[in-house]
Amino acid sequence: MSIGHALLGLLESGPRHGYDLKRAFDERFGHDRPLAYGQVYSTMARLLRNGLVEVDGIEPGGGPERKRYAITDAGITDVAAWLAQPEKPEPYLQTTLYTKVVLALLTGRPAADLLDTQRAEHLRLMRELTRRKGTGDLADQLICDHALFHLEADLRWLELTAARLDELAAEVTR
C-alpha cells in the first residue's frame, strides 16, 4: 500500500494535522498495522518537499508546533493517477512456505508435518477472521473477505502439495 497516496486521499476532504491523519488512517486502513507517528511525519515531509501538500497553518501546542496540511492541486492529480492505475497482481512465485517445503525434503525432515502445521495455522487464522468479519462494519468485512480468499487459495495449494509430496521429493532430491 502506498502510505503517501492514502494520506493524500484523506487530505482531499480537508486540511488535517498529522495526528488527525494517523487516526483517520488507522481507523480506515490500519486495524492490523497501525501507522507509526514517525512514518506519518516523514511521509508528510516528503509530500511537502514534492509539492503534493502544503502547510495550511501552524498552531502552537504543548509540545512542538502543530502543522496543518492541505493537499495541493498536484497532490489531487497524483492521487487521481494512482487510483486509475491497476495494481500488479502478485503471483507469489517464491514464497517462504514453498522454500520451507523444498528445504525440508532436501534435508530429510518431514515435509508433511510442516504442511499439517501450516494448514492448522491457516485454519486458526481463518476462524479468527470469520469471527472478526461477523462483528465488523462493511469495510472490515471486505478486508476480512480479501484475506480469507487468499488463505483459501493457500489451503488449496497446501492440499495439492501434500498430494504431490512423494513426487516433489523425488524431483528435488535428484
Number of C-alpha atoms within 10 A of each C-alpha: 7 8 15 18 20 16 22 24 18 20 21 15 10 11 20 22 20 20 15 13 24 23 16 16 19 16 11 14 18 13 12 7 8 14 17 10 14 11 13 18 16 12 17 23 14 13 21 18 11 12 14 22 23 20 16 13 14 12 10 9 8 6 6 8 11 15 18 19 23 23 26 19 12 13 23 18 12 16 21 13 10 14 12 9 9 7 9 6 6 6 7 8 7 8 9 10 14 16 11 14 22 20 14 17 21 15 10 11 13 11 22 18 13 17 22 14 11 16 18 13 12 18 15 12 15 19 13 12 18 16 12 14 19 12 10 14 10 11 12 18 17 13 15 21 16 11 14 20 12 12 17 14 10 16 18 13 14 21 14 11 18 19 12 11 18 13 11 15 17 11 11 11 11 6
